[in-house]
Amino acid sequence: MRGGHAARSLAVTIGSFLALAVVLATAVTTPTAEDDVQGLLHTLGIQSPPGELAAPSFALPDTKGSPVRLSEYRGRTVMLYFWTTY
């Protein structure tokens, strides 16, 4: 069973590294013009919603069990990283 835990840990580490690499690569090449942003999103296969949409309100516990609410980060860029194990 220990091998399964190590494999999951490795998968999470690799996933985290890849997510960080995408964020850093995007940060380095982030265009400033709206047309360039839309072109980048299209290239990545991401569709923008028509107009601005508010994210639903939710709270999740942090590593110490204290609730963290999405609304606490209003106006700031937030990257959510979800994963699961089976």
trRosetta pair geometry for C-beta under 8 A, 3 or more apart (Angstrom, degrees):
i j d omega theta_ij theta_ji phi_ij phi_ji
1 4 5.6 -49 -162 29 47 115
1 5 6.8 48 145 -19 70 101
2 5 5.6 -53 -155 34 40 113
2 6 6.4 40 149 -19 69 104
3 6 5.6 -52 -148 36 35 112
3 7 6.3 36 153 -21 66 104
4 7 5.7 -53 -147 35 32 112
4 8 6.4 31 153 -17 65 104
5 8 5.8 -54 -148 37 31 110
5 9 6.3 32 153 -19 65 106
6 9 5.6 -53 -147 37 31 113
6 10 6.3 33 153 -20 64 106
7 10 5.7 -53 -148 36 31 112
7 11 6.3 33 152 -21 64 106
8 11 5.6 -53 -147 36 32 113
8 12 6.3 32 154 -18 66 104
8 85 5.7 21 -137 -116 133 128
9 12 5.8 -54 -147 37 31 110
9 13 6.3 32 153 -19 64 107
10 13 5.6 -55 -147 37 31 113
10 14 6.2 29 156 -17 66 106
11 14 5.8 -53 -144 38 29 108
11 15 6.1 31 155 -19 64 109
12 15 5.6 -55 -144 39 29 113
12 16 6.2 31 155 -20 64 106
12 83 6.5 153 -113 101 86 167
13 16 5.8 -54 -147 36 28 111
13 17 6.4 29 154 -19 63 106
14 17 5.7 -54 -148 36 31 112
14 18 6.3 30 154 -18 65 106
15 18 5.8 -55 -147 37 30 109
15 19 6.3 30 155 -19 64 106
15 81 7.9 136 138 -175 107 118
15 83 6.2 94 121 -91 164 141
16 19 5.7 -54 -147 36 31 111
16 20 6.3 30 154 -18 65 107
16 81 7.3 62 -107 176 72 158
17 20 5.7 -57 -149 38 30 111
17 21 6.3 33 152 -22 65 106
18 21 5.5 -51 -146 34 32 114
18 22 6.5 34 155 -19 64 102
19 22 5.8 -53 -151 34 31 110
19 23 6.5 30 152 -17 64 106
19 79 7.7 141 170 158 116 133
19 81 5.8 37 -154 -113 169 126
20 23 5.7 -55 -148 37 33 111
20 24 6.2 29 156 -16 67 108
21 24 5.9 -56 -144 40 29 108
21 25 6.1 28 157 -18 65 109
22 25 5.8 -55 -142 39 28 109
22 26 6.1 27 157 -18 63 110
23 26 5.8 -59 -148 39 27 110
23 27 6.2 29 154 -23 64 108
23 79 6.6 -23 -97 -95 132 165
24 27 5.5 -52 -144 34 31 113
24 28 6.4 29 157 -19 64 105
25 28 5.9 -55 -150 34 30 109
25 29 6.4 -8 163 14 65 112
26 29 6.4 -78 -140 56 27 86
26 30 5.8 55 158 -68 68 90
26 40 7.8 113 -136 171 93 140
27 30 5.9 -19 -138 -19 26 118
29 40 7.9 158 119 -115 103 135
30 37 7.8 19 -168 -99 78 88
30 40 7.8 -51 -129 -31 51 177
31 36 2.9 -98 132 123 161 136
31 37 5.8 -144 71 -56 103 60
31 39 7.6 29 20 53 157 107
31 40 6.3 -179 12 -28 113 129
32 36 7.0 41 47 51 39 137
33 36 4.5 90 66 4 89 105
33 37 7.1 -156 95 -8 47 84
34 37 5.6 -53 -150 34 36 113
34 38 6.4 33 154 -17 68 104
35 38 5.8 -55 -148 38 32 109
35 39 6.3 35 151 -21 64 107
36 39 5.5 -53 -148 36 32 115
36 40 6.4 35 153 -20 65 103
37 40 5.7 -53 -150 35 31 111
37 41 6.4 31 152 -17 65 105
38 41 5.7 -52 -147 38 33 112
38 42 6.3 35 153 -21 65 106
38 48 6.8 -68 -118 -5 84 139
39 42 5.6 -54 -147 36 30 112
39 43 6.3 34 153 -21 64 105
40 43 5.6 -53 -148 34 31 113
40 44 6.4 21 156 -10 65 109
41 44 5.9 -63 -148 44 30 105
41 46 4.3 -88 -164 76 83 101
41 47 7.4 129 151 -91 113 15
41 48 5.9 43 138 -43 164 96
42 45 7.6 41 -179 -73 31 24
42 46 7.6 -92 -63 55 22 62
49 52 7.8 91 84 -132 110 16
49 53 5.0 -12 96 -10 157 126
55 70 6.0 -103 107 153 129 147
56 70 8.0 77 92 52 49 154
57 69 7.2 -3 -167 -168 87 102
57 70 6.3 -163 -139 56 46 110
57 71 5.8 6 -127 -45 98 113
58 69 7.5 177 98 -143 33 63
58 70 5.7 49 54 -5 69 121
59 67 4.4 18 168 -174 127 112
59 68 6.4 161 -156 75 75 36
59 69 4.4 -34 -94 -92 97 71
59 70 7.3 -130 -79 -4 49 72
60 67 7.2 141 73 -147 19 66
60 68 5.9 -26 66 57 70 90
61 64 8.0 -136 173 73 93 43
61 65 5.1 -22 -165 -143 127 37
61 66 6.7 126 -150 60 73 25
61 67 6.0 -53 -92 -90 57 50
61 68 7.3 105 -150 9 13 84
62 65 7.1 -46 63 22 64 16
62 66 5.3 -10 34 61 107 81
62 67 7.7 145 -7 -139 81 5
62 68 5.1 84 -53 -30 97 120
68 72 6.8 -97 -170 35 67 140
69 72 4.9 110 72 -16 84 99
70 73 6.1 -69 -170 40 47 103
70 74 8.0 82 137 -60 68 70
70 78 7.0 120 -146 146 86 177
71 74 5.7 0 -164 -41 53 109
73 76 4.8 -91 -176 58 81 112
73 78 5.0 89 125 -70 148 123
